[in-house]
Amino acid sequence: MNIALGLLVVRVVVGLLFVGHGAQKLFGWFGGYGPKGTGGWMESIGIKPGVAMAVAAGLMELIGGLLFVAGLLTPLAAVLIVLTMLGAIVKVHAPNGIWATANGYEYNLVLVAIAIGIALTGAGEYSIDALIG
């Protein structure tokens, strides 16, 4: 078995998804709405100031995702990922219950578990953390 390769696969897939979500908020890429559109939506659910919070969330997702993919400062990457997912759970998904089929927090919780799990185990042999550690 190759644990390091398994950790790499998880980090790359999850990290790139966060990079994509950050790019949606920051640049309007991948079907996103950019800071203004995302900020307007955030204000509509009570997150103010919307544009600033959209930029903050986008930066946390983009930077957290890039660090996670690279396995660089992995505990920090995990904190950024967990914080954005906790925000999504509290502000959007919790009132809908757990199941994703009802727009619940199931998927967000899985991402939190993955980020914490990788932070606790370490990024693995195929990571920048391993190279500099």
Disulfide bonds with the S-S distance in Angstrom:
none
